[in-house]
Amino acid sequence: MLELTDTQIGTWVATFILPLFRVTAVLMTMPIFGTRMLPARVRLYVAVAITVVIVPALPPLPEFDPLSLRGLLLCAEQIIVGALFGLALQLLFQAFVIAGQIVAVQMGMAFASMVDPANGVNVTVISQFLTMLVSVLFLLMNGHLVVFEVLTESFTTLPVGNALVVNQFWELAGRLGWVFAAGLLLILPVIAALLVVNIAFGVMTRAAPQLNIFSIGFPLTLVMGMFIFWVGLADVLSHYQALASEALQWLRELARAR
């Protein structure tokens, strides 16, 4: 009869449970996979499948009692590390949400909002369009595969039991300014063009005060804004490639923050 000791059981549990917590935290917080459109049960199944695949390639994990205080702290550590990776990727997508919000305000479409089915919050139509576009591009560029590759490497660079360092939190906080800068850079040509349109309306109002500029200015601004946004969409796509590469490279650096 096969007899298992507490040490053997703890080793087997640690080999699977600790990586599962880190993988699950990433899937619960990262874009696309962490949205409400993907049921939590499906995300859990995907996390279990990924964990089963990567466990044989992981370095030796520490032995611990799953019901001890040390075991709970190790599980919490894996959840925090995985959440940091997922939130780091969210910054890339939030840059496009901010860009859409700025464009919508400049075009007079700030009132045209809808509920984002992925996150359950109200966003402008343009922000929702950019988010969907970025999600498709992220999958087409195999961004999710890069994330899983970095996640697997993180078990070596950020080993279990010694994974949390202060540099990770400072890196994440420092990137918040990058989100606003990237969002502004994405739609800077559109903002400049709409500024010229508004200046032209101001000159017209000054030259012909009898014109009802509000009745003709709003639809013209809306039409011109949509046209300029459509023309500048190609530049947005090119900027996405650069921003996505920078975000994924930063994710690698975050996984090696020591």
N, C-alpha and C positions, 0 to 999 in steps of 0.2 A: 504494500500500500504506500502510495506517495504521500510523504509528509512535508509540509511547507512550514518553514520557520517565519517568525515575524519579520526578520531581516529580509528574507527572500520576497515576502509579500510587499514590504515597503519598497524594495528595489523595483519590482515590477510596476507597482502603482506610480512611483516617481517617474519611471521611464515613459509612461504614457500620459499621466495626469498633468504634469507640469508643462510639457509642450502643448498639450491640449488647451490649457488656460491661456497661453500666450497666443496661439493661433486663433482661438475663439475671440479674444479681445480685439485682435486685428480685424477680423471679419465683421465684428459688431460695430466698429467705429469707422472703417475705411469707406470711401465713396463707393457707390453702386451696390456692393455687397452688404453694406451696413444700412441700407435704406429700408423704409417700411414696405416697399414693393416686393422685397424678398422675405418671406416668412422666417421667423426666428428658428423654427424647427428645421427648415432647409439649410439655414446658415450653420446650425449645429451639426447636421449631417455632413456638410462640406468640410467643416472644421475637423470632424472625426476622420474623414477620408484623407485629408491632407496630413494630419498627425500620423496616421498609420503609414503613410508613404515616407515621411521624413524621419521618423524615429530611428530606423536602422542606420541612418547617416549621421546621427547626432553624437557628440562626444559623451563620455560617461557622466551621468547625472548623480548628484549627491543622494545618499540614502537618508530617509527620514520617516518618522511616524506620521502617517496622514492625519491623525487626530491630535497631534501635538501642536503646541504654539508655533514651533519652528515650521511645521508643515503648513500652517495657515499663513504665516508670513511669506513663505516661498510662493504659495499660490497667489497671494496678493501682489507680490513682486512681478510675477508673470503677467498678471492682468494689467498692471500699470505700464509695463514695457510695451505690451501689445497695443494698449490704448494710445500711447505716445506715437507709435508708428501710424496707426489709423488716423489720428488727428493731424499728423504731419501731412498726410495725403489730402485731407480735407481742405487744407490751406490753398492748394492748387485750384480746387473747384470753387472755393469761396472768392477767389480773385475774379473769376468770370461772373459770379453772382453780383459782386460789387460793380463790375463794369456794366452789366445790364441795368442795374439800378440807376447808375449815373446817366446813362444814355436815355433811359425812360424819363427821368426828370427833365433833362434838356429838351426832349421832344414833346413834353406835355403829356406823356403816357403814364405818369406815376399812379394815376387812378386805375389804370388797366392792370389789375393784379389778379392772381389766381392762387389757389392752394396748391403748393408743391406736394404731389402725392408721395414723393420720396421722403421728405422731412416733416410734412405736416404743418408748414408755415406759409404765410402769404408772401409771394414774390411777384415781381412784375412779369409780364408776358415775355419780354426780351430776356430777362434773367433765366426764366424757365427754358427758353429756346437755347440759350448758350449752354446751360447745364446739360441738356439732352445732347447737344452737339459734342460737348467735351466728353461726356460719358461714352459715346460711340467711338470717338477718336482714341480715348484711353484704352478701350478694348482692342481696337484695330492695331494699335501700336504695341500690343502685348504688354501694356503697363502692369496688368495684374500678375503676369508671369514674373516680371522683374520684382514686384513686391514679395511674391512667395520665395523667390531666390534670396532676396535680402533677409527675409524672415528666417530662412534656414541657416544662413550665415551668421545671424545674430546669436544663435546658440553657442557659437564658438567665440565670437568677439565680445558678447555680453553673456557670459556663462550664468547658469542658474545659481543663485546664491550670492552673486556679485554683479548683478546686472544694472542696478540703479546707481547712477552718478549724477551729480549736480549739473554737469555740462549739458545733459539731455534737456533738462527743464529750461536752462538759459537759452539753448539753441531754439527751442520751440517758441519761447517768448520773443526772442529776437526776430523771428520770422513773421510776426504779426505785422510789422511795418512793411515787410516785403509784399504782403497780400494787397495792401492798399496801393502801393507803388505799381505792382503788376496790373491791378485792375485799371488804374488810371492810364498806364502805358498802352493797354489794349485798345482803348477807345479814344485816345488823345486826338487823332485826326478827325473823328466824328465830332468831338466837342469843339474843336477849332472851326470846323465848317459851320456848325450850328451857331457858334458865336458870331460868325460873319453874317449869317442870315438874320439874327436878332439885331445886329447893328444896322443892317439895311432897313429893317422895319422901323427902327428908331429914327433913321434919317428921313424915311417916308412920312412918319408921323410929324416930324419937325417941319418938313416942307409943305405938307398938306394936312393941317390939323383937322379938316373936315372929314377925312377918311376915318371910318370905323376900323381901326387897325386890329381890334380884338376879334372882330367877326371874320376877317380874312387872314389874320396872322396865325391863328391857331391851326386851321387846316393846312395852310402852306408850310408851317413849321413841321407839322406831322408828316406831310408828304415828302418834304425835303429830307427830314430826318430818316425816314424809312429808306429813301433812295441812297443817301450817303452811307447808311448802315449796311445796305446791300453791297454797295461798291467796296466798302472797306472790310467786308467779311473775309476776303482772301488774305488780307494782312492779319486779321485776327487768327486765322488758321495757322499762318506761318509763325506768329508769336506763340501760339499754343505749343508748337513743337519745341521751341526754345525753353519755354517755361516748364513744360513737362520734363524735359531732360534735366533742367536745373533742380526741379523738385525731387526727381528720382535719385539724382546724385546726392542731394542733401539728405535723402532718406538713408543712403549708404553711409554717409558721414555720421548720421545720428546713431546708426547701428554700431559704429566704431568709436563712439564718444567715450573716451577713457580719461 
